[in-house]
Amino acid sequence: MFQRLLVLAVSLVGFSTAAFAQETTSPEHRPMGPLYISQGHLEVGGSGMYDTDATGGGWNLMLSPKVEYFVLNRFSVGGTVLYTDSKNASSEFQIGPSITYYLTHTSKWAISLDQSVRYAKREVGDNYVAGQTGLAFDYFFTESIAFGPSVSALYSFNGDETAPVDATRFALNFSLFL
């Protein structure tokens, strides 16, 4: 009888220790970016571009901050703002909703597709509705900070001939994942 109780007690202690064990990982083995590309996290960031025209002496500036919330793993929704200014053209302000889907990721890299639709207000000219579809490659320097290039197609929904239709834009992205 004593042996059975001893075996039962040792078994229960062994099982309870295994059942309540927690996995610990050292900082160098923790996942980087993908940890924050999951439901319940927030992405705050944006993109920017600046270029000059050597032949015409002009310049172009584009800044586009965004805030998105991950409603599902790898899928976030939020809003974005786009500001453009140019020496040879009028400035423009756009605002609207955005979505991002992370296609794939490793511990250091993530590839994502994003889509936004924005109301666009020009300094000179008619207002219009703009869209943007982008592909981004993010490199995670830390668990929560990413930086990388992106390419986007910009287009107008209302057929305004002066709107940027079928334009392609290359930019640099910066993101902070919380």
Steps between C-alpha positions, in 0.01 A plus 500: 500500500779739591672437166182581306456828689865589441470429125176700484652797688813504280285474186275789607795723586670412171184562297419830672854626444480417129148638466587839646846535348564822307731524206764767539713633220808711517486844332710381206255216427173696532311563177555849359242680286241223456424519873336838436331405170218337692151575625475772761815691406534847351719626216596868492715613211496622148702565189686786342664599175703796377645542154645773283491564128853581385389632161207717611623604844183370666437284806225277637421409862256233620421410864241238594450410868267215598354330808359147476365245746542124448147357506636157400846349482685665207195720410463862614254782436536869569550834338757690300579855400700602192660840449680591179674821404700594195690799368328475162148394609245575772499325836245234583352345816329158510334308785318167519480139622770240435555125536819293503554127466838344581556227242801341664762569763815363655667608823650805323295562181132552416328549164163675493229624265305812585198679358359842576225723365531871580316824449747735329497879535721709275632847557411577136249298298213266571482260793475130421508147646838326482608141548832337573614138484843423640755227558748546788811317618568568869822417686464472880791663684342408833186315609290807432684728254497436126635694201497423129410588141156497341351542155145629447259558216291817536181568310188716488143368518315789339682534167631851565762554230722705731503235774805272531373201302710185470796650684761277666674616816805358677536596868663403829282366783549525875281310749477471875302196619340525845 
